[in-house]
């Protein structure tokens, strides 16, 4: 009964955030500000909730590549390099990542550091808390978006760090998490004008892993994300065989995104992953398909 009440209050804890001004939304359409992406849900959980660093291995390094099929040569593409693990086999967890995003006229580079700690409550439950911070460098490579201001072509670092916090409660095979992303709004200056290129997001998620006969595991997940004043409901599910081969799907309500994922673990060390997704943006009534690849190396 207590856990049921806790879950009820937990998910009601999402609050609406202020809808950004139109000029700010324009920049959010040009830069991948939101970390609630399909590839992060599957392959890079610490960007959604910094407490959800992979604590099942001693060392985890990977490269994520994202390429949108938008129908033109310089369509959006993204490369992320990440290293994470625990500190000297303790309960402390760390993560370091570098991300480079580029499209037809814009470029964003981000360096982020993550730290987490695992508190053991008893034999059946624990709590993980985490925080991350990073800086982004925004570059406008062409003034085609702002023809009235030819001096806007510039490069600057964000004035404030991107700070995220999160917590995850685990009981047996059940997990619930809460995160607050970009609590200090990041800004970047372009000449004399200052544009808000930040989107504060509050997320709550529940996921579990259930063992089935014949060495199969099934893992359902529900994510609620308060993004631009709207609640986005994301459903994800995976099926794993022998903890080596995984198939999964993801579907989102707000922008009607969906994706299909496959992943395999070779020699218990090399991880290969692929995600094919359809991305819609209701703000501009447009969408595209995208390929995502993951190449990783782990030490258990």
Secondary structure, DSSP 8 states (H G I E B T S, - for coil): -HHHHHHHHHHHT--------HHHHHHHHHTT-----HHHHHH-GGGT-GGG---SSSEEEEEEEEEEE-SSTT--EEEEEEEEEESTTSSEEEEEEEEEEE-SSEEEEEEEEEEEEEEE-SSSEEEEEEEEEEEEEEEE--STT-TT-GGG--EEEBSS-EEEEEEEEEETTEEEEEEEE-SS--EEEETTEEEE----EEEEEEEE-EEETTTEEEEEEEEEEEETTEEEEEEEEEEEETTTEEEEEEEESSS--EEEEEEEEETTTEEEEEEEEEEEETTTTEEEEEEEEEEEEEE-
